[in-house]
Amino acid sequence: MATMSAPVEQVLHMTGGDDETSYANNALITQKVMMRARPILEESIQKMYSTNLPMTCLKVADLGCSSGKNALLAVSNIIKIVDEMSDRLKVETPTFQIFLNDLFGNDFNSIFKSVPEFYERIKQDKAEKQHGTTCLINATPGSFYGTLFPSNSIHFFHSSYSLHYISQAPKWWSDEEAKLGDDEDNNIYVTSNSPPSYSEQFRKDFNLFVRSRSRELVLGGGMLLTFAGRYDTPQDITAPGLIRMILNNMVSQNLIEEARLAHFNVPFYTATENEVREIIKGEGSFSIERFESIKTSWDGSSLDEEGIESFEDDDERGEFVARYVRAIFEPLLKVHFGEGVMDELFLRFKNKVIQFLPKLVYNAFVISLVKIA
Ligand SMILES: C[S@@+](CC[C@H](N)C(=O)[O-])C[C@H]1O[C@@H](n2cnc3c(N)ncnc32)[C@H](O)[C@@H]1O
């Protein structure tokens, strides 16, 4: 088992590979949110592209790309949007230089293996259209909380479902707050209980993120950021909050050592719209073109549309949610509690999900920014 004090940057990663338990096979929710955010991406890219014309090489970075289909999904959408727009404007499509960024422990190898097929697809589109679309994929490992690229070098940043990870986890709850659990009405108080140190860490990190991207973007460059934001009720339930609750129960049943739990903190924070707006405004070089919220229930059905999966019953629903949450959090949990308790933990997680399902809602912020100064 790794030490408890391993820095977040070294231990945080999604489950790699492409088997049943991998993030690659459990990323349907983020795909769905990306689909729903597509019109805002389109608007954002169109603005950036028209401001920067003429252009021979368009440099785009996807921050927190992870592995699996989603790693190249945003890139592929961006290429399509620019390609179509170039046709409409009767200008030549630029060469795309794409930088895929994630932390050092990310499974970049599995992305690299999918690049030939990706290039092939782009080439086929090219043959159909008679004019060239060249795309060059690069990898830029490292934390997005800090410098990743030279100054004035990037035209567009995209980041999906990554900025709610803060760079380090302060102690999660005070002892009193650690007595988390269900109350008589089956409410769970999670996000509203996170102590100020979490919001301070977010403020520090997000501010550094915005400053770093501002330096690296060309004037008129754009960013589309999608990440988990605070839902507007005090009883906001998050996946790490639910996990924490189950860990508490497992400690009380002597299945997990109390000392291990005391040192376990998840580097995850859901900010409010005001917190995010204030930091962007304070930094001063971006205009906020759009600030939207997309709400999706944990089993993938958005609140106003059909779901992405058809489930026989609540058991299947719970299983689906437990599988993708496991792909996201298991690497971090294993480091602290060992592999031995993972099956039990996620079985309990599944049962909690079934119990709370109608209340489980993700709120994703979709924010489109343009560098104006
Ligand atoms: C839930 S995945 C999202 C993956 C993909 N963008 C999607 O939408 O499906 C979040 C990713 O953010 C990465 N991440 C978290 N903090 C990061 C940081 N400081 N720098 C770079 N990547 C980070 C994680 O390693 C993880 O791969």
The ligand as an ORCA input file, in Angstrom:
! r2SCAN-3c Opt
* xyz 0 1
  C     -13.344     12.659    -14.648
  S     -11.884     12.788    -15.599
  C     -12.475     13.666    -17.015
  C     -11.926     13.124    -18.280
  C     -12.470     13.670    -19.578
  N     -12.080     15.036    -19.786
  C     -13.978     13.521    -19.654
  O     -14.672     14.541    -19.798
  O     -14.474     12.398    -19.616
  C     -10.913     14.042    -14.772
  C      -9.474     14.069    -15.207
  O      -8.853     15.252    -14.695
  C      -7.524     14.945    -14.380
  N      -6.945     15.963    -13.487
  C      -7.300     16.232    -12.223
  N      -6.532     17.227    -11.708
  C      -5.668     17.587    -12.692
  C      -4.636     18.553    -12.776
  N      -4.320     19.333    -11.738
  N      -3.951     18.661    -13.943
  C      -4.273     17.887    -14.997
  N      -5.252     16.941    -14.975
  C      -5.946     16.781    -13.834
  C      -7.627     13.554    -13.749
  O      -6.402     12.881    -13.732
  C      -8.662     12.897    -14.654
  O      -8.098     12.170    -15.702
*
